[in-house]
């Protein structure tokens, strides 16, 4: 039977993955900069978080 990984081994694996992702992200960003992505032509769009609860506004009647 295979032995379970220890906490330090799991932590090391995730940090290795994070390091690789960071390198890839940096390369993509450098490529975008070379293409002129930061010269104001591209507008970054905000994606609304689905975790935030939005309340519906109640209609008030002004009878008073």
Beta strands, then each sheet from edge to edge (+ up, - down):
end
